[in-house]
Amino acid sequence: MSRKRFLSAAALALPLALALAGCASGSNEPASTDAATEGPVRIGVVGAGDPYWETYKEAAAEEGIEIELVDFSEYTQPNPALSAAELDLNQFQHVIYLATYNVNADDDLQPIGSTAIYPLGLYSTQYESVEDIPDGSKVAVPNDESNQARGLLVLQSAGLIELEDGGSIFSTVADVLPESKVTVEALDAAFTATSLPDVAAAIINNDFVEDAGLTFEDAIAKDDPSDPSAFPYINIFAAKAEDADNPTYLKLVEIFQTNQDVLDGLQEASGGTAVFVQTPAEDLVASLTDVEDDIRANQ
C-alpha cells in the first residue's frame, strides 16, 4: 500500500457551495473593534505592490484601523515572521500551505477568515495547447509541498502525467509514473516562470504570472476552483492562535470580504480568476486540522 492517502472525507465534505458568496453585499454585522490593538496592524503579504492593497489600507483607515503592509518576496517567509510576532497577520496562503507549515514547524497558526480561491495554471511560450507538447518533454512545477502536489494534479488532469495511486495532496515528483508523457522538474515557485525558455511548460503561481509578461488567459490548462476538493486551497488570513478572536483582526477580514473597491481591485490583479469566498472560520480551522492530521499520518 502506498504511504499516501487522500485528504479525509470530512475536509472535502465541508460546504464549499456555502462558501462561494456574493462578497460585495456587506450584509454581515460589523465586528466590534473595542479591543483595538495599539499601533498599526502589521500584515505580511506577497505582492504588496498590487493596487488593491492601498485601497484596502484606505478602507481600513475609514474604520479607524491603521495597517502596515510588510512585503515578502518568498512564500517561506511570512509564517515564521508571524510566529515570531514580527507580524500581526498574514494573507498570502491557502489552508494546505498553512497546514504543511504548522506540522513542519510544530506551530499552531490559525486561519481567521477567507479571501478567494485562485485556479492554478499551466503556461507555455512554445506550445499553444497541451496536445502540442511532445512526448518526453520537461515540465516545471513549484517545489513547495502543497503547490507541487496541486500542480501535479493539474498536469495529470491535462493528460501529461500519471501519478501513483491516482495522486493526492501529498504527491511529489517522485510519484510521477515512468509511463507519463512528460518528465517533471520541481523549482522554486518564483522561478517556474523564468524557466519557460528551457521547458515545454510550467505551473506558475498567480503571483508570478504577470511579472513574467504573461496573462492569465495564456494558461493552457488549469484546475477547477468550484470542485469540492478545492476547499483546502481557499486563501486565508492567518493569525497566532491566541489572536484568533481579536476583534480588530476580524474586522479587517470583514473589510476585505465586503468592500467592493477592494474586491474589484483584487479581481483585476488576478486577471479575473479570483473566486471570492466567505467561509466560516470554524470550517477553515476544521479543514486545517484534517489536513494537518493527514500530513502527520503520512510522514
Stockholm file with secondary structure:
# STOCKHOLM 1.0

chainA/1-299         MSRKRFLSAAALALPLALALAGCASGSNEPASTDAATEGPVRIGVVGAGDPYWETYKEAAAEEGIEIELVDFSEYTQPNPALSAAELDLNQFQHVIYLATYNVNADDDLQPIGSTAIYPLGLYSTQYESVEDIPDGSKVAVPNDESNQARGLLVLQSAGLIELEDGGSIFSTVADVLPESKVTVEALDAAFTATSLPDVAAAIINNDFVEDAGLTFEDAIAKDDPSDPSAFPYINIFAAKAEDADNPTYLKLVEIFQTNQDVLDGLQEASGGTAVFVQTPAEDLVASLTDVEDDIRANQ
#=GR chainA/1-299 SS CCSCCCCCHHHHTSCHHHHBCCGGGCCSCCCCCTTCCSSCEEEEESCTTSHHHHHHHHHHHHTTCCEEEEECSSTTSHHHHHHTTSCSEEEEEEHHHHHHHHHHHTCCCEEEEECEECCCEEECSSCSSGGGSCTTCEEEEECSHHHHHHHHHHHHHTTSCCBGGGCCTTCCGGGBCTTSSSEEEEECGGGTTTTGGGSSEEEECHHHHGGGTCCGGGCSEECCTTSGGGGGGCEEEEECGGGTTCHHHHHHHHHHHHCHHHHHHHHHHTTTCCEEBCCCHHHHHHHHHHHHHHHHHTC
#=GC SS_cons         CCSCCCCCHHHHTSCHHHHBCCGGGCCSCCCCCTTCCSSCEEEEESCTTSHHHHHHHHHHHHTTCCEEEEECSSTTSHHHHHHTTSCSEEEEEEHHHHHHHHHHHTCCCEEEEECEECCCEEECSSCSSGGGSCTTCEEEEECSHHHHHHHHHHHHHTTSCCBGGGCCTTCCGGGBCTTSSSEEEEECGGGTTTTGGGSSEEEECHHHHGGGTCCGGGCSEECCTTSGGGGGGCEEEEECGGGTTCHHHHHHHHHHHHCHHHHHHHHHHTTTCCEEBCCCHHHHHHHHHHHHHHHHHTC
//
